[in-house]
């Protein structure tokens, strides 16, 4: 049996979902975007502090953290409803057919599929349940007393953290996999590309230079 790993954003769906989800929930909840957060983000961008933070502390993802903080105080029940609606209204119309076909091919072949992403587990779990994907690893949002704190629960599920999550999960499995496959669009997943047996790069419209340099197989979609 193969272990088949799918990234989500710009791999199965054609956009980056995390900040879009936050904006969607803000709109649905009637909150609107926080003026304070917008002003702070604007100042940090103008001072290039976010760019500096991303360069020297890539795991910090300051902009994403600021964006998420706007959801503090919302209930888990509300998030469940908005996650369902987000999948229906935003995710499904923007799925990439070629990659969804690949997903279904692997499932029909009896391969074990894992969805791993820097997107938030709230809507990733909803999507995975609909598509019969048994394991989801994403960025978790912290809750206290059944309400969002506005902070990550643990580490943002990006870069090396994806490999760490997979290794931790595998260490608790009895299943042995003959080989592993990864589908991802981003060079930031290089730790995963180097970890799997078969790396496959997902590219939009044209080949990516870094994929060619590493002689990775590419799926180029429109």
C-alpha positions in Angstrom: 0.0 0.0 0.0 1.2 3.5 -0.8 1.1 6.4 1.5 -0.1 9.3 -0.6 0.2 12.8 0.8 -1.7 15.8 -0.6 -1.0 19.4 0.1 -4.2 21.5 -0.1 -3.8 25.1 -1.0 -2.9 25.5 -4.7 -2.7 21.7 -5.0 -6.3 20.5 -4.6 -7.9 23.9 -4.5 -6.6 26.9 -6.5 -6.0 29.5 -3.8 -4.4 30.0 -0.4 -7.2 29.2 2.0 -6.2 30.3 5.5 -6.6 34.1 5.4 -9.6 33.7 3.0 -11.3 31.6 5.6 -10.7 34.1 8.3 -12.2 36.9 6.1 -15.1 34.6 5.3 -15.9 34.0 9.0 -15.5 37.7 9.8 -18.1 38.5 7.1 -20.5 35.7 8.2 -20.2 36.7 11.8 -20.9 40.3 11.1 -17.7 41.4 12.7 -15.8 42.8 9.7 -12.1 43.2 9.6 -10.5 44.7 12.7 -9.3 48.2 12.1 -6.6 47.9 14.7 -5.2 44.7 13.0 -5.4 46.3 9.6 -3.5 49.4 10.8 -0.9 47.3 12.6 -0.4 45.1 9.6 -0.1 48.2 7.3 2.6 49.7 9.6 4.5 46.4 9.8 4.5 46.0 6.0 5.6 49.6 5.5 8.5 49.1 8.0 9.3 45.8 6.2 9.1 44.1 9.6 6.9 41.3 8.3 9.4 40.7 5.4 12.3 40.6 7.9 10.4 38.2 10.2 9.5 35.9 7.3 13.1 35.8 6.3 14.8 35.2 9.6 11.9 33.4 11.3 9.9 31.6 8.5 8.0 29.6 11.0 6.6 32.6 12.8 4.2 33.7 9.9 3.4 36.9 11.6 0.9 38.1 9.0 -1.1 34.9 9.3 -1.1 35.1 13.1 -2.4 38.7 13.1 -5.1 37.8 10.7 -6.3 34.8 12.8 -6.4 36.9 16.0 -9.5 38.6 14.6 -11.5 35.4 15.3 -10.9 35.5 19.1 -14.0 34.9 21.1 -15.9 33.0 18.5 -17.4 29.6 19.5 -16.5 26.2 18.3 -20.1 25.6 17.2 -20.0 28.7 15.0 -16.8 27.6 13.5 -18.2 24.2 12.6 -21.1 25.8 10.7 -18.9 28.3 8.9 -16.4 25.6 8.0 -19.2 23.6 6.4 -20.4 26.7 4.5 -16.8 27.7 3.5 -16.2 24.3 1.9 -19.5 24.5 0.0 -19.2 28.1 -1.1 -15.5 28.7 -1.5 -13.6 25.4 -1.7 -15.8 23.2 -3.9 -16.1 25.8 -6.8 -12.4 26.2 -6.8 -11.1 22.6 -6.7 -8.5 21.6 -9.4 -10.1 18.8 -11.5 -6.8 17.2 -12.5 -5.7 16.8 -8.9 -9.1 15.7 -7.6 -9.0 13.0 -10.2 -5.6 11.9 -8.9 -7.0 11.8 -5.4 -9.8 9.6 -6.5 -7.5 7.3 -8.5 -5.3 6.7 -5.4 -8.4 6.0 -3.3 -9.7 3.5 -5.9 -6.3 1.8 -6.0 -6.5 1.3 -2.2 -3.8 3.7 -1.3 -3.8 5.5 2.1 -4.3 9.2 1.6 -3.2 11.9 4.1 -4.1 15.6 3.7 -1.5 17.9 5.1 -1.6 21.7 4.9 -0.9 25.0 6.5 -4.7 25.6 6.2 -6.9 25.4 9.3 -8.1 22.0 10.4 -11.6 23.3 10.9 -12.5 23.3 7.2 -9.9 20.8 6.2 -11.6 18.2 8.4 -15.0 19.0 6.8 -13.5 18.6 3.3 -11.7 15.4 4.3 -14.9 13.9 5.7 -16.8 14.6 2.5 -14.0 13.1 0.4 -13.3 10.0 2.7 -9.8 11.1 3.5 -8.9 9.4 6.8 -6.1 11.6 8.2 -5.8 15.4 8.3 -2.9 17.4 9.5 -3.3 21.1 9.5 -2.8 24.2 11.6 -4.9 24.1 14.7 -6.7 27.0 16.3 -6.5 27.2 20.1 -9.7 27.0 22.1 -10.4 27.8 25.7 -13.8 27.2 27.3 -15.1 26.3 23.8 -14.1 29.6 22.3 -11.3 30.6 20.0 -8.3 32.5 21.6 -7.1 33.8 18.3 -3.8 31.9 18.5 -2.4 28.8 16.9 -2.7 25.6 19.0 0.8 24.4 18.5 3.0 25.0 15.5 1.9 26.3 12.1 1.7 23.2 9.9 4.3 24.3 7.3 7.8 23.4 6.1 9.6 20.9 8.5 6.6 20.8 10.8 4.8 18.7 8.1 7.5 16.1 8.2 7.5 16.2 12.0 3.7 15.6 12.1 4.0 12.7 9.6 6.8 11.0 11.5 4.9 11.3 14.8 1.8 9.9 13.2 3.7 7.0 11.6 5.4 6.1 14.8 1.9 5.2 16.2 0.8 3.2 13.2 0.9 -0.6 12.7 0.5 -0.2 8.9 3.6 -0.5 6.8 3.7 1.4 3.6 5.6 0.2 0.5 6.3 3.7 -0.8 5.2 7.3 -0.4 4.0 9.9 -2.8 3.6 13.7 -2.4 1.6 16.2 -4.4 2.4 19.8 -3.6 2.8 23.1 -5.4 5.3 24.8 -3.2 9.1 24.8 -2.7 8.4 25.5 0.9 7.4 21.8 1.1 11.0 20.8 0.1 11.4 18.9 3.5 8.5 16.7 2.4 9.7 16.4 -1.2 13.0 15.1 0.1 11.3 12.7 2.6 9.0 10.9 0.2 9.9 8.3 -2.4 8.0 10.0 -5.3 7.7 13.8 -5.2 5.2 15.3 -7.7 5.0 19.1 -8.1 1.7 20.7 -9.0 2.2 23.7 -11.2 -0.3 26.2 -12.8 0.0 26.9 -16.5 3.8 26.5 -16.7 6.6 24.5 -15.2 8.4 25.8 -12.1 12.2 26.3 -12.4 12.9 24.7 -9.0 11.0 21.6 -9.9 13.1 21.2 -13.1 16.3 21.7 -11.2 15.4 18.8 -8.9 14.1 16.7 -11.7 10.8 16.3 -10.0 7.8 15.0 -11.9 5.3 17.8 -12.6 1.6 18.0 -13.2 0.8 21.3 -15.0 -2.8 22.3 -14.9 -4.7 25.3 -16.2 
